[in-house]
Amino acid sequence: MNAELEERLRKIIGKGAAVGEVRMFGGLCFTLNGNMQICVRRDGSLLARVGAKNAAKAVKKTGVKRMVMRGREMADYVTVTRETFTDKALRAWVAMTGDYVAALPKKPKAR
């Protein structure tokens, strides 16, 4: 089931030298310039890196909540439930996460 969602995201994100895929957070994360952008988690939800300002707006949507790690809310990340994954919604999440992550400094490649 997650493989289908991963493939849908691959088609939306596209290919390029700045785009990557990494296994972390219990799923497959798509990266931009070495920074995590959006992740398909083991439970089928998305972890989206949207930035604090966008996260404050996003949590007002159905199926969206702040990411909590070790009891602490992560300001720049939200979790999105699978029920909301229309093609239009996925494109919107990819656009929002892409805009935020593209503005971050590039991460140097691991040696």
Jmol script that loads the backbone (N, CA, C; Angstrom):
load data "model"
ATOM      1  N   MET A   1       0.817  -1.194   0.000  1.00  0.00           N
ATOM      2  CA  MET A   1       0.000   0.000   0.000  1.00  0.00           C
ATOM      3  C   MET A   1       0.864   1.263   0.000  1.00  0.00           C
ATOM      4  N   ASN A   2       1.916   1.273   0.802  1.00  0.00           N
ATOM      5  CA  ASN A   2       2.813   2.420   0.822  1.00  0.00           C
ATOM      6  C   ASN A   2       3.581   2.560  -0.481  1.00  0.00           C
ATOM      7  N   ALA A   3       3.866   1.433  -1.148  1.00  0.00           N
ATOM      8  CA  ALA A   3       4.589   1.484  -2.422  1.00  0.00           C
ATOM      9  C   ALA A   3       3.807   2.296  -3.445  1.00  0.00           C
ATOM     10  N   GLU A   4       2.486   2.166  -3.434  1.00  0.00           N
ATOM     11  CA  GLU A   4       1.650   2.922  -4.369  1.00  0.00           C
ATOM     12  C   GLU A   4       1.740   4.423  -4.063  1.00  0.00           C
ATOM     13  N   LEU A   5       1.708   4.794  -2.790  1.00  0.00           N
ATOM     14  CA  LEU A   5       1.824   6.198  -2.401  1.00  0.00           C
ATOM     15  C   LEU A   5       3.212   6.740  -2.746  1.00  0.00           C
ATOM     16  N   GLU A   6       4.239   5.955  -2.492  1.00  0.00           N
ATOM     17  CA  GLU A   6       5.601   6.363  -2.845  1.00  0.00           C
ATOM     18  C   GLU A   6       5.702   6.636  -4.344  1.00  0.00           C
ATOM     19  N   GLU A   7       5.114   5.779  -5.145  1.00  0.00           N
ATOM     20  CA  GLU A   7       5.165   5.950  -6.599  1.00  0.00           C
ATOM     21  C   GLU A   7       4.386   7.196  -7.035  1.00  0.00           C
ATOM     22  N   ARG A   8       3.254   7.438  -6.423  1.00  0.00           N
ATOM     23  CA  ARG A   8       2.488   8.657  -6.733  1.00  0.00           C
ATOM     24  C   ARG A   8       3.319   9.900  -6.429  1.00  0.00           C
ATOM     25  N   LEU A   9       4.030   9.887  -5.298  1.00  0.00           N
ATOM     26  CA  LEU A   9       4.873  11.032  -4.947  1.00  0.00           C
ATOM     27  C   LEU A   9       6.048  11.171  -5.913  1.00  0.00           C
ATOM     28  N   ARG A  10       6.649  10.058  -6.329  1.00  0.00           N
ATOM     29  CA  ARG A  10       7.753  10.113  -7.303  1.00  0.00           C
ATOM     30  C   ARG A  10       7.310  10.826  -8.582  1.00  0.00           C
ATOM     31  N   LYS A  11       6.106  10.507  -9.034  1.00  0.00           N
ATOM     32  CA  LYS A  11       5.590  11.124 -10.259  1.00  0.00           C
ATOM     33  C   LYS A  11       5.373  12.626 -10.070  1.00  0.00           C
ATOM     34  N   ILE A  12       4.900  13.024  -8.909  1.00  0.00           N
ATOM     35  CA  ILE A  12       4.656  14.446  -8.650  1.00  0.00           C
ATOM     36  C   ILE A  12       5.974  15.194  -8.469  1.00  0.00           C
ATOM     37  N   ILE A  13       6.892  14.637  -7.691  1.00  0.00           N
ATOM     38  CA  ILE A  13       8.159  15.300  -7.395  1.00  0.00           C
ATOM     39  C   ILE A  13       9.072  15.343  -8.611  1.00  0.00           C
ATOM     40  N   GLY A  14       9.084  14.264  -9.370  1.00  0.00           N
ATOM     41  CA  GLY A  14       9.933  14.210 -10.552  1.00  0.00           C
ATOM     42  C   GLY A  14      11.357  13.831 -10.209  1.00  0.00           C
ATOM     43  N   LYS A  15      12.199  13.909 -11.218  1.00  0.00           N
ATOM     44  CA  LYS A  15      13.610  13.557 -11.043  1.00  0.00           C
ATOM     45  C   LYS A  15      14.467  14.797 -11.204  1.00  0.00           C
ATOM     46  N   GLY A  16      15.650  14.723 -10.682  1.00  0.00           N
ATOM     47  CA  GLY A  16      16.594  15.824 -10.811  1.00  0.00           C
ATOM     48  C   GLY A  16      17.779  15.582  -9.907  1.00  0.00           C
ATOM     49  N   ALA A  17      18.843  16.291 -10.171  1.00  0.00           N
ATOM     50  CA  ALA A  17      20.067  16.125  -9.390  1.00  0.00           C
ATOM     51  C   ALA A  17      19.860  16.481  -7.918  1.00  0.00           C
ATOM     52  N   ALA A  18      18.933  17.379  -7.630  1.00  0.00           N
ATOM     53  CA  ALA A  18      18.711  17.824  -6.249  1.00  0.00           C
ATOM     54  C   ALA A  18      17.739  16.931  -5.486  1.00  0.00           C
ATOM     55  N   VAL A  19      17.066  15.995  -6.183  1.00  0.00           N
ATOM     56  CA  VAL A  19      16.052  15.139  -5.578  1.00  0.00           C
ATOM     57  C   VAL A  19      16.676  13.817  -5.149  1.00  0.00           C
ATOM     58  N   GLY A  20      16.318  13.344  -3.969  1.00  0.00           N
ATOM     59  CA  GLY A  20      16.829  12.062  -3.484  1.00  0.00           C
ATOM     60  C   GLY A  20      15.786  11.318  -2.678  1.00  0.00           C
ATOM     61  N   GLU A  21      16.114  10.086  -2.347  1.00  0.00           N
ATOM     62  CA  GLU A  21      15.256   9.241  -1.508  1.00  0.00           C
ATOM     63  C   GLU A  21      16.123   8.599  -0.430  1.00  0.00           C
ATOM     64  N   VAL A  22      15.623   8.615   0.800  1.00  0.00           N
ATOM     65  CA  VAL A  22      16.356   8.064   1.936  1.00  0.00           C
ATOM     66  C   VAL A  22      15.363   7.336   2.844  1.00  0.00           C
ATOM     67  N   ARG A  23      15.755   6.176   3.337  1.00  0.00           N
ATOM     68  CA  ARG A  23      14.929   5.455   4.309  1.00  0.00           C
ATOM     69  C   ARG A  23      15.224   6.021   5.703  1.00  0.00           C
ATOM     70  N   MET A  24      14.213   6.626   6.326  1.00  0.00           N
ATOM     71  CA  MET A  24      14.321   7.126   7.698  1.00  0.00           C
ATOM     72  C   MET A  24      12.929   7.426   8.220  1.00  0.00           C
ATOM     73  N   PHE A  25      12.805   7.717   9.507  1.00  0.00           N
ATOM     74  CA  PHE A  25      11.523   7.975  10.154  1.00  0.00           C
ATOM     75  C   PHE A  25      10.540   6.829   9.917  1.00  0.00           C
ATOM     76  N   GLY A  26      11.038   5.628   9.768  1.00  0.00           N
ATOM     77  CA  GLY A  26      10.176   4.476   9.574  1.00  0.00           C
ATOM     78  C   GLY A  26       9.503   4.453   8.220  1.00  0.00           C
ATOM     79  N   GLY A  27      10.112   5.042   7.217  1.00  0.00           N
ATOM     80  CA  GLY A  27       9.512   5.048   5.886  1.00  0.00           C
ATOM     81  C   GLY A  27      10.486   5.550   4.848  1.00  0.00           C
ATOM     82  N   LEU A  28       9.956   5.973   3.716  1.00  0.00           N
ATOM     83  CA  LEU A  28      10.767   6.504   2.625  1.00  0.00           C
ATOM     84  C   LEU A  28      10.599   8.012   2.575  1.00  0.00           C
ATOM     85  N   CYS A  29      11.723   8.721   2.714  1.00  0.00           N
ATOM     86  CA  CYS A  29      11.698  10.180   2.680  1.00  0.00           C
ATOM     87  C   CYS A  29      12.272  10.679   1.368  1.00  0.00           C
ATOM     88  N   PHE A  30      11.619  11.677   0.814  1.00  0.00           N
ATOM     89  CA  PHE A  30      12.104  12.350  -0.375  1.00  0.00           C
ATOM     90  C   PHE A  30      12.852  13.590   0.090  1.00  0.00           C
ATOM     91  N   THR A  31      14.006  13.825  -0.505  1.00  0.00           N
ATOM     92  CA  THR A  31      14.835  14.948  -0.105  1.00  0.00           C
ATOM     93  C   THR A  31      15.015  15.914  -1.268  1.00  0.00           C
ATOM     94  N   LEU A  32      15.322  17.146  -0.930  1.00  0.00           N
ATOM     95  CA  LEU A  32      15.628  18.189  -1.894  1.00  0.00           C
ATOM     96  C   LEU A  32      16.882  18.882  -1.402  1.00  0.00           C
ATOM     97  N   ASN A  33      17.915  18.870  -2.212  1.00  0.00           N
ATOM     98  CA  ASN A  33      19.212  19.444  -1.823  1.00  0.00           C
ATOM     99  C   ASN A  33      19.731  18.856  -0.513  1.00  0.00           C
ATOM    100  N   GLY A  34      19.426  17.586  -0.273  1.00  0.00           N
ATOM    101  CA  GLY A  34      19.899  16.894   0.923  1.00  0.00           C
ATOM    102  C   GLY A  34      19.035  17.083   2.153  1.00  0.00           C
ATOM    103  N   ASN A  35      18.016  17.917   2.070  1.00  0.00           N
ATOM    104  CA  ASN A  35      17.115  18.177   3.194  1.00  0.00           C
ATOM    105  C   ASN A  35      15.824  17.381   3.035  1.00  0.00           C
ATOM    106  N   MET A  36      15.350  16.765   4.120  1.00  0.00           N
ATOM    107  CA  MET A  36      14.113  16.012   4.079  1.00  0.00           C
ATOM    108  C   MET A  36      12.956  16.939   3.713  1.00  0.00           C
ATOM    109  N   GLN A  37      12.160  16.485   2.736  1.00  0.00           N
ATOM    110  CA  GLN A  37      11.018  17.260   2.268  1.00  0.00           C
ATOM    111  C   GLN A  37       9.698  16.637   2.708  1.00  0.00           C
ATOM    112  N   ILE A  38       9.489  15.390   2.318  1.00  0.00           N
ATOM    113  CA  ILE A  38       8.234  14.706   2.614  1.00  0.00           C
ATOM    114  C   ILE A  38       8.515  13.219   2.745  1.00  0.00           C
ATOM    115  N   CYS A  39       7.823  12.559   3.639  1.00  0.00           N
ATOM    116  CA  CYS A  39       8.135  11.168   3.953  1.00  0.00           C
ATOM    117  C   CYS A  39       6.861  10.340   4.031  1.00  0.00           C
ATOM    118  N   VAL A  40       6.883   9.176   3.386  1.00  0.00           N
ATOM    119  CA  VAL A  40       5.799   8.203   3.517  1.00  0.00           C
ATOM    120  C   VAL A  40       6.177   7.320   4.703  1.00  0.00           C
ATOM    121  N   ARG A  41       5.389   7.373   5.752  1.00  0.00           N
ATOM    122  CA  ARG A  41       5.711   6.636   6.970  1.00  0.00           C
ATOM    123  C   ARG A  41       5.154   5.217   6.921  1.00  0.00           C
ATOM    124  N   ARG A  42       5.661   4.380   7.765  1.00  0.00           N
ATOM    125  CA  ARG A  42       5.288   2.971   7.833  1.00  0.00           C
ATOM    126  C   ARG A  42       3.777   2.777   7.974  1.00  0.00           C
ATOM    127  N   ASP A  43       3.119   3.665   8.709  1.00  0.00           N
ATOM    128  CA  ASP A  43       1.677   3.532   8.928  1.00  0.00           C
ATOM    129  C   ASP A  43       0.835   4.090   7.784  1.00  0.00           C
ATOM    130  N   GLY A  44       1.497   4.584   6.725  1.00  0.00           N
ATOM    131  CA  GLY A  44       0.781   5.103   5.571  1.00  0.00           C
ATOM    132  C   GLY A  44       0.484   6.588   5.633  1.00  0.00           C
ATOM    133  N   SER A  45       0.874   7.242   6.711  1.00  0.00           N
ATOM    134  CA  SER A  45       0.696   8.690   6.802  1.00  0.00           C
ATOM    135  C   SER A  45       1.881   9.387   6.137  1.00  0.00           C
ATOM    136  N   LEU A  46       1.763  10.681   5.963  1.00  0.00           N
ATOM    137  CA  LEU A  46       2.875  11.489   5.451  1.00  0.00           C
ATOM    138  C   LEU A  46       3.451  12.319   6.574  1.00  0.00           C
ATOM    139  N   LEU A  47       4.749  12.510   6.540  1.00  0.00           N
ATOM    140  CA  LEU A  47       5.432  13.469   7.390  1.00  0.00           C
ATOM    141  C   LEU A  47       5.869  14.570   6.440  1.00  0.00           C
ATOM    142  N   ALA A  48       5.344  15.762   6.629  1.00  0.00           N
ATOM    143  CA  ALA A  48       5.607  16.869   5.713  1.00  0.00           C
ATOM    144  C   ALA A  48       6.357  17.985   6.422  1.00  0.00           C
ATOM    145  N   ARG A  49       7.465  18.417   5.816  1.00  0.00           N
ATOM    146  CA  ARG A  49       8.263  19.510   6.378  1.00  0.00           C
ATOM    147  C   ARG A  49       7.800  20.807   5.720  1.00  0.00           C
ATOM    148  N   VAL A  50       6.964  21.538   6.435  1.00  0.00           N
ATOM    149  CA  VAL A  50       6.312  22.705   5.852  1.00  0.00           C
ATOM    150  C   VAL A  50       6.773  24.038   6.436  1.00  0.00           C
ATOM    151  N   GLY A  51       7.495  24.013   7.530  1.00  0.00           N
ATOM    152  CA  GLY A  51       7.892  25.251   8.207  1.00  0.00           C
ATOM    153  C   GLY A  51       6.852  25.638   9.251  1.00  0.00           C
ATOM    154  N   ALA A  52       7.279  26.353  10.255  1.00  0.00           N
ATOM    155  CA  ALA A  52       6.413  26.688  11.392  1.00  0.00           C
ATOM    156  C   ALA A  52       5.187  27.497  10.983  1.00  0.00           C
ATOM    157  N   LYS A  53       5.361  28.476  10.107  1.00  0.00           N
ATOM    158  CA  LYS A  53       4.237  29.319   9.698  1.00  0.00           C
ATOM    159  C   LYS A  53       3.181  28.512   8.952  1.00  0.00           C
ATOM    160  N   ASN A  54       3.620  27.685   8.007  1.00  0.00           N
ATOM    161  CA  ASN A  54       2.676  26.845   7.266  1.00  0.00           C
ATOM    162  C   ASN A  54       2.056  25.775   8.157  1.00  0.00           C
ATOM    163  N   ALA A  55       2.820  25.260   9.120  1.00  0.00           N
ATOM    164  CA  ALA A  55       2.304  24.223  10.018  1.00  0.00           C
ATOM    165  C   ALA A  55       1.149  24.760  10.856  1.00  0.00           C
ATOM    166  N   ALA A  56       1.255  26.005  11.303  1.00  0.00           N
ATOM    167  CA  ALA A  56       0.181  26.608  12.100  1.00  0.00           C
ATOM    168  C   ALA A  56      -1.131  26.657  11.311  1.00  0.00           C
ATOM    169  N   LYS A  57      -1.040  26.889  10.000  1.00  0.00           N
ATOM    170  CA  LYS A  57      -2.231  26.902   9.147  1.00  0.00           C
ATOM    171  C   LYS A  57      -2.680  25.482   8.814  1.00  0.00           C
ATOM    172  N   ALA A  58      -1.716  24.612   8.540  1.00  0.00           N
ATOM    173  CA  ALA A  58      -2.019  23.251   8.080  1.00  0.00           C
ATOM    174  C   ALA A  58      -2.778  22.440   9.125  1.00  0.00           C
ATOM    175  N   VAL A  59      -2.471  22.622  10.397  1.00  0.00           N
ATOM    176  CA  VAL A  59      -3.119  21.806  11.434  1.00  0.00           C
ATOM    177  C   VAL A  59      -4.610  22.099  11.566  1.00  0.00           C
ATOM    178  N   LYS A  60      -5.081  23.133  10.920  1.00  0.00           N
ATOM    179  CA  LYS A  60      -6.508  23.438  10.927  1.00  0.00           C
ATOM    180  C   LYS A  60      -7.268  22.566   9.926  1.00  0.00           C
ATOM    181  N   LYS A  61      -6.536  21.869   9.039  1.00  0.00           N
ATOM    182  CA  LYS A  61      -7.149  20.996   8.038  1.00  0.00           C
ATOM    183  C   LYS A  61      -7.457  19.631   8.648  1.00  0.00           C
ATOM    184  N   THR A  62      -8.465  18.981   8.107  1.00  0.00           N
ATOM    185  CA  THR A  62      -8.834  17.643   8.547  1.00  0.00           C
ATOM    186  C   THR A  62      -7.695  16.670   8.273  1.00  0.00           C
ATOM    187  N   GLY A  63      -7.372  15.832   9.251  1.00  0.00           N
ATOM    188  CA  GLY A  63      -6.356  14.799   9.082  1.00  0.00           C
ATOM    189  C   GLY A  63      -4.921  15.276   9.234  1.00  0.00           C
ATOM    190  N   VAL A  64      -4.725  16.498   9.722  1.00  0.00           N
ATOM    191  CA  VAL A  64      -3.374  17.055   9.870  1.00  0.00           C
ATOM    192  C   VAL A  64      -3.133  17.400  11.337  1.00  0.00           C
ATOM    193  N   LYS A  65      -1.958  16.999  11.834  1.00  0.00           N
ATOM    194  CA  LYS A  65      -1.574  17.364  13.199  1.00  0.00           C
ATOM    195  C   LYS A  65      -0.068  17.586  13.235  1.00  0.00           C
ATOM    196  N   ARG A  66       0.368  18.266  14.255  1.00  0.00           N
ATOM    197  CA  ARG A  66       1.813  18.506  14.426  1.00  0.00           C
ATOM    198  C   ARG A  66       2.524  17.185  14.662  1.00  0.00           C
ATOM    199  N   MET A  67       3.722  17.079  14.156  1.00  0.00           N
ATOM    200  CA  MET A  67       4.546  15.901  14.428  1.00  0.00           C
ATOM    201  C   MET A  67       5.024  15.993  15.875  1.00  0.00           C
ATOM    202  N   VAL A  68       4.932  14.881  16.585  1.00  0.00           N
ATOM    203  CA  VAL A  68       5.416  14.817  17.961  1.00  0.00           C
ATOM    204  C   VAL A  68       6.514  13.771  18.015  1.00  0.00           C
ATOM    205  N   MET A  69       7.683  14.163  18.521  1.00  0.00           N
ATOM    206  CA  MET A  69       8.805  13.249  18.661  1.00  0.00           C
ATOM    207  C   MET A  69       9.270  13.280  20.106  1.00  0.00           C
ATOM    208  N   ARG A  70       9.240  12.109  20.734  1.00  0.00           N
ATOM    209  CA  ARG A  70       9.627  11.976  22.141  1.00  0.00           C
ATOM    210  C   ARG A  70       8.883  12.967  23.037  1.00  0.00           C
ATOM    211  N   GLY A  71       7.576  13.126  22.758  1.00  0.00           N
ATOM    212  CA  GLY A  71       6.740  13.985  23.572  1.00  0.00           C
ATOM    213  C   GLY A  71       6.829  15.464  23.254  1.00  0.00           C
ATOM    214  N   ARG A  72       7.611  15.837  22.260  1.00  0.00           N
ATOM    215  CA  ARG A  72       7.805  17.248  21.928  1.00  0.00           C
ATOM    216  C   ARG A  72       7.276  17.541  20.528  1.00  0.00           C
ATOM    217  N   GLU A  73       6.466  18.600  20.377  1.00  0.00           N
ATOM    218  CA  GLU A  73       5.980  18.998  19.067  1.00  0.00           C
ATOM    219  C   GLU A  73       7.118  19.583  18.244  1.00  0.00           C
ATOM    220  N   MET A  74       7.192  19.184  16.992  1.00  0.00           N
ATOM    221  CA  MET A  74       8.213  19.682  16.078  1.00  0.00           C
ATOM    222  C   MET A  74       7.596  20.811  15.256  1.00  0.00           C
ATOM    223  N   ALA A  75       8.106  22.007  15.386  1.00  0.00           N
ATOM    224  CA  ALA A  75       7.487  23.202  14.815  1.00  0.00           C
ATOM    225  C   ALA A  75       7.349  23.165  13.302  1.00  0.00           C
ATOM    226  N   ASP A  76       8.320  22.600  12.598  1.00  0.00           N
ATOM    227  CA  ASP A  76       8.340  22.660  11.137  1.00  0.00           C
ATOM    228  C   ASP A  76       7.658  21.489  10.440  1.00  0.00           C
ATOM    229  N   TYR A  77       7.180  20.509  11.181  1.00  0.00           N
ATOM    230  CA  TYR A  77       6.661  19.270  10.592  1.00  0.00           C
ATOM    231  C   TYR A  77       5.217  19.006  10.983  1.00  0.00           C
ATOM    232  N   VAL A  78       4.459  18.428  10.033  1.00  0.00           N
ATOM    233  CA  VAL A  78       3.112  17.959  10.318  1.00  0.00           C
ATOM    234  C   VAL A  78       2.970  16.530   9.817  1.00  0.00           C
ATOM    235  N   THR A  79       2.037  15.809  10.425  1.00  0.00           N
ATOM    236  CA  THR A  79       1.674  14.460   9.987  1.00  0.00           C
ATOM    237  C   THR A  79       0.315  14.561   9.319  1.00  0.00           C
ATOM    238  N   VAL A  80       0.183  13.903   8.166  1.00  0.00           N
ATOM    239  CA  VAL A  80      -1.051  13.954   7.387  1.00  0.00           C
ATOM    240  C   VAL A  80      -1.572  12.530   7.223  1.00  0.00           C
ATOM    241  N   THR A  81      -2.839  12.295   7.568  1.00  0.00           N
ATOM    242  CA  THR A  81      -3.399  10.951   7.464  1.00  0.00           C
ATOM    243  C   THR A  81      -3.726  10.588   6.021  1.00  0.00           C
ATOM    244  N   ARG A  82      -3.681   9.299   5.751  1.00  0.00           N
ATOM    245  CA  ARG A  82      -3.858   8.759   4.401  1.00  0.00           C
ATOM    246  C   ARG A  82      -5.213   9.126   3.781  1.00  0.00           C
ATOM    247  N   GLU A  83      -6.236   9.282   4.571  1.00  0.00           N
ATOM    248  CA  GLU A  83      -7.578   9.526   4.047  1.00  0.00           C
ATOM    249  C   GLU A  83      -7.663  10.786   3.196  1.00  0.00           C
ATOM    250  N   THR A  84      -6.708  11.674   3.308  1.00  0.00           N
ATOM    251  CA  THR A  84      -6.759  12.962   2.610  1.00  0.00           C
ATOM    252  C   THR A  84      -5.906  12.987   1.342  1.00  0.00           C
ATOM    253  N   PHE A  85      -5.448  11.852   0.840  1.00  0.00           N
ATOM    254  CA  PHE A  85      -4.461  11.832  -0.247  1.00  0.00           C
ATOM    255  C   PHE A  85      -5.061  11.775  -1.649  1.00  0.00           C
ATOM    256  N   THR A  86      -5.865  12.757  -1.990  1.00  0.00           N
ATOM    257  CA  THR A  86      -6.274  12.891  -3.380  1.00  0.00           C
ATOM    258  C   THR A  86      -5.054  13.366  -4.167  1.00  0.00           C
ATOM    259  N   ASP A  87      -5.084  13.239  -5.481  1.00  0.00           N
ATOM    260  CA  ASP A  87      -3.960  13.719  -6.287  1.00  0.00           C
ATOM    261  C   ASP A  87      -3.747  15.215  -6.086  1.00  0.00           C
ATOM    262  N   LYS A  88      -4.839  15.955  -6.033  1.00  0.00           N
ATOM    263  CA  LYS A  88      -4.742  17.410  -5.822  1.00  0.00           C
ATOM    264  C   LYS A  88      -4.089  17.723  -4.474  1.00  0.00           C
ATOM    265  N   ALA A  89      -4.495  16.995  -3.436  1.00  0.00           N
ATOM    266  CA  ALA A  89      -3.935  17.224  -2.100  1.00  0.00           C
ATOM    267  C   ALA A  89      -2.450  16.861  -2.060  1.00  0.00           C
ATOM    268  N   LEU A  90      -2.069  15.748  -2.690  1.00  0.00           N
ATOM    269  CA  LEU A  90      -0.647  15.373  -2.711  1.00  0.00           C
ATOM    270  C   LEU A  90       0.190  16.418  -3.435  1.00  0.00           C
ATOM    271  N   ARG A  91      -0.319  16.921  -4.558  1.00  0.00           N
ATOM    272  CA  ARG A  91       0.416  17.972  -5.287  1.00  0.00           C
ATOM    273  C   ARG A  91       0.580  19.212  -4.409  1.00  0.00           C
ATOM    274  N   ALA A  92      -0.456  19.550  -3.654  1.00  0.00           N
ATOM    275  CA  ALA A  92      -0.378  20.719  -2.762  1.00  0.00           C
ATOM    276  C   ALA A  92       0.659  20.508  -1.663  1.00  0.00           C
ATOM    277  N   TRP A  93       0.710  19.287  -1.065  1.00  0.00           N
ATOM    278  CA  TRP A  93       1.710  19.005  -0.028  1.00  0.00           C
ATOM    279  C   TRP A  93       3.116  19.048  -0.609  1.00  0.00           C
ATOM    280  N   VAL A  94       3.300  18.491  -1.795  1.00  0.00           N
ATOM    281  CA  VAL A  94       4.625  18.514  -2.432  1.00  0.00           C
ATOM    282  C   VAL A  94       5.029  19.960  -2.732  1.00  0.00           C
ATOM    283  N   ALA A  95       4.105  20.774  -3.201  1.00  0.00           N
ATOM    284  CA  ALA A  95       4.421  22.176  -3.488  1.00  0.00           C
ATOM    285  C   ALA A  95       4.792  22.932  -2.213  1.00  0.00           C
ATOM    286  N   MET A  96       3.998  22.744  -1.154  1.00  0.00           N
ATOM    287  CA  MET A  96       4.270  23.451   0.092  1.00  0.00           C
ATOM    288  C   MET A  96       5.609  23.027   0.694  1.00  0.00           C
ATOM    289  N   THR A  97       5.849  21.717   0.752  1.00  0.00           N
ATOM    290  CA  THR A  97       7.110  21.242   1.325  1.00  0.00           C
ATOM    291  C   THR A  97       8.290  21.639   0.438  1.00  0.00           C
ATOM    292  N   GLY A  98       8.096  21.580  -0.872  1.00  0.00           N
ATOM    293  CA  GLY A  98       9.165  21.952  -1.802  1.00  0.00           C
ATOM    294  C   GLY A  98       9.553  23.410  -1.672  1.00  0.00           C
ATOM    295  N   ASP A  99       8.563  24.284  -1.561  1.00  0.00           N
ATOM    296  CA  ASP A  99       8.848  25.718  -1.401  1.00  0.00           C
ATOM    297  C   ASP A  99       9.640  25.979  -0.126  1.00  0.00           C
ATOM    298  N   TYR A 100       9.222  25.339   0.963  1.00  0.00           N
ATOM    299  CA  TYR A 100       9.913  25.550   2.237  1.00  0.00           C
ATOM    300  C   TYR A 100      11.338  24.999   2.198  1.00  0.00           C
ATOM    301  N   VAL A 101      11.488  23.771   1.758  1.00  0.00           N
ATOM    302  CA  VAL A 101      12.798  23.108   1.779  1.00  0.00           C
ATOM    303  C   VAL A 101      13.759  23.727   0.765  1.00  0.00           C
ATOM    304  N   ALA A 102      13.248  24.203  -0.355  1.00  0.00           N
ATOM    305  CA  ALA A 102      14.119  24.820  -1.370  1.00  0.00           C
ATOM    306  C   ALA A 102      14.822  26.062  -0.826  1.00  0.00           C
ATOM    307  N   ALA A 103      14.210  26.719   0.145  1.00  0.00           N
ATOM    308  CA  ALA A 103      14.802  27.923   0.733  1.00  0.00           C
ATOM    309  C   ALA A 103      15.862  27.611   1.798  1.00  0.00           C
ATOM    310  N   LEU A 104      15.977  26.360   2.207  1.00  0.00           N
ATOM    311  CA  LEU A 104      16.973  25.967   3.213  1.00  0.00           C
ATOM    312  C   LEU A 104      18.341  25.826   2.564  1.00  0.00           C
ATOM    313  N   PRO A 105      19.416  25.995   3.345  1.00  0.00           N
ATOM    314  CA  PRO A 105      20.759  25.776   2.799  1.00  0.00           C
ATOM    315  C   PRO A 105      20.939  24.316   2.388  1.00  0.00           C
ATOM    316  N   LYS A 106      21.664  24.107   1.309  1.00  0.00           N
ATOM    317  CA  LYS A 106      21.940  22.743   0.854  1.00  0.00           C
ATOM    318  C   LYS A 106      22.779  22.019   1.899  1.00  0.00           C
ATOM    319  N   LYS A 107      22.473  20.733   2.079  1.00  0.00           N
ATOM    320  CA  LYS A 107      23.269  19.912   2.996  1.00  0.00           C
ATOM    321  C   LYS A 107      24.447  19.349   2.226  1.00  0.00           C
ATOM    322  N   PRO A 108      25.631  19.368   2.818  1.00  0.00           N
ATOM    323  CA  PRO A 108      26.764  18.756   2.127  1.00  0.00           C
ATOM    324  C   PRO A 108      26.576  17.250   2.025  1.00  0.00           C
ATOM    325  N   LYS A 109      27.092  16.664   0.960  1.00  0.00           N
ATOM    326  CA  LYS A 109      26.982  15.214   0.774  1.00  0.00           C
ATOM    327  C   LYS A 109      27.820  14.499   1.825  1.00  0.00           C
ATOM    328  N   ALA A 110      27.276  13.368   2.294  1.00  0.00           N
ATOM    329  CA  ALA A 110      28.006  12.552   3.276  1.00  0.00           C
ATOM    330  C   ALA A 110      29.232  11.953   2.614  1.00  0.00           C
ATOM    331  N   ARG A 111      30.281  11.832   3.389  1.00  0.00           N
ATOM    332  CA  ARG A 111      31.519  11.284   2.835  1.00  0.00           C
ATOM    333  C   ARG A 111      31.471   9.793   2.784  1.00  0.00           C
TER     334      ARG A 111
END
end "model"
wireframe off; spacefill off
backbone 0.3
color backbone group
